[in-house]
């Protein structure tokens, strides 16, 4: 019986070693899966952060551009308004001058007409 005991012990030891190896391989497999999923999750998180960063920068750039365009439009509008006012003023002066001349001509023609009629 003594011979069987060491042999049984050896078999049990080999079985335990096999179980330990299987368990170790399972732990390694799970660790790899966990690491892979964690890496994928981290990659998604980094991608989300980068996307948010770029979106923020794009929004800020768009807002700056919008303000620039509005400011430019206001300046152009002010320039056009001033030009219109100047043109209106010139037209009023011309109209005033032309009206004065027209009134003088009409007065002179009326005077001539009345003088002819008086004769």
C-alpha positions in Angstrom: 0.0 0.0 0.0 2.9 2.3 0.6 3.7 2.2 -3.1 0.2 3.3 -4.0 0.2 6.2 -1.6 3.1 8.1 -3.3 1.6 7.4 -6.7 -1.8 8.6 -5.6 -0.2 11.6 -4.0 1.7 12.3 -7.2 -1.5 11.9 -9.2 -3.4 14.2 -6.8 -0.5 16.7 -7.0 -0.6 16.5 -10.8 -4.4 17.0 -10.7 -4.0 20.0 -8.4 -1.3 21.4 -10.6 -3.6 20.9 -13.7 -6.5 22.6 -11.8 -4.2 25.4 -10.8 -3.0 25.8 -14.4 -6.6 25.8 -15.6 -7.6 28.3 -13.0 -4.6 30.5 -13.8 -5.4 30.4 -17.5 -9.0 31.3 -16.7 -7.8 34.2 -14.6 -5.5 35.3 -17.4 -8.4 35.1 -20.0 -10.7 37.1 -17.7 -7.9 39.7 -17.2 -7.4 40.0 -20.9 -11.1 40.4 -21.5 -11.4 42.9 -18.7 -8.3 44.8 -19.9 -9.7 44.8 -23.5 -13.1 46.1 -22.4 -11.4 48.7 -20.1 -9.2 49.8 -23.0 -12.2 50.1 -25.3 -14.1 52.0 -22.7 -11.1 54.3 -22.1 -10.8 54.8 -25.9 -14.5 55.8 -26.0 -14.1 58.2 -23.1 -11.1 59.8 -24.8 -13.0 60.0 -28.0 -15.9 61.7 -26.2 -13.6 64.1 -24.5 -11.9 65.0 -27.8 -15.2 65.4 -29.6 -16.5 67.7 -26.9 -13.3 69.7 -27.0 -13.5 70.1 -30.7 -17.2 70.9 -30.6 -16.5 73.6 -27.9 -13.8 75.1 -30.0 -16.0 75.0 -33.1 -18.8 76.7 -31.2 -16.5 79.4 -29.8 -15.0 80.0 -33.3 -18.5 80.2 -34.8 -19.6 82.7 -32.1 -16.5 84.9 -32.7 -17.1 84.8 -36.5 -20.8 85.6 -35.9 -19.8 88.6 -33.8 -17.3 89.7 -36.4 -19.9 89.5 -39.1 -22.5 91.4 -37.1 -19.9 94.1 -36.2 -18.9 94.4 -39.9 -22.6 94.6 -40.9 -23.2 97.3 -38.4 -20.2 99.4 -39.7 -21.4 99.0 -43.2 -24.9 99.9 -42.2 -23.6 103.0 -40.5 -21.6 104.0 -43.5 -24.6 103.5 -45.8 -26.7 105.6 -43.5 -24.2 108.4 -43.4 -23.9 108.3 -47.2 -27.7 108.3 -47.5 -28.0 111.3 -45.2 -25.3 113.2 -47.2 -27.0 112.3 -50.5 -30.4 113.4 -49.0 -28.8 116.7 -47.8 -27.4 117.3 -51.3 -30.7 116.5 -53.0 -32.5 118.9 -50.6 -30.0 121.7 -51.4 -30.4 121.0 -55.2 -34.2 120.9 -54.8 -34.1 124.1 -52.8 -32.0 125.8 -55.5 -34.1 124.4 -58.4 -37.3 125.5 -56.6 -36.0 129.0 -56.1 -35.2 129.2 -59.7 -38.5 127.8 -60.7 -40.3 130.2 -58.5 -38.4 133.2 -59.9 -39.1 132.0 -63.5 -42.8 131.6 -62.7 -42.8 135.0 -61.0 -41.1 136.6 -64.0 -43.5 134.9 -66.5 -46.5 136.0 -64.4 -45.2 139.5 -64.2 -44.7 139.6 -68.0 -48.1 138.2 -68.5 -49.7 140.7 -66.2 -47.8 143.6 -67.9 -49.0 142.5 -71.3 -52.5 142.2 -70.1 -52.3 145.6 -68.5 -51.4 147.2 -71.8 
